[in-house]
Amino acid sequence: KVDFTFVGLPNIAYTDASLDKKVANITIRFDAEVVSATRDADGNLVEGDAEKVVNIADEWTFSKNPKSRDPNWKLVGTNQIS
């Protein structure tokens, strides 16, 4: 069993952006605070800490055709920083 609690998102920042004729890309860094613990079938802690807030960071890259009428961006990549 995994116990997971999202605590907050203290920082969001763009880290990269590019544009060519057919594709616009933007990379966003998300710094999140979470509590995560994994327990076995008997309820014993196997991984993590159910009482400790930890910081994790991810970068997500989104893409879209700048000439498209569709306002939605497509998630094309993720990268775990920590």
Beta strands, then each sheet from edge to edge (+ up, - down):
strand 1: 2-19
strand 2: 24-39
strand 3: 45-48
strand 4: 54-64
strand 5: 74-80
sheet 1: 1+ 2- 3+
sheet 2: 1+ 2- 4+ 5-
end
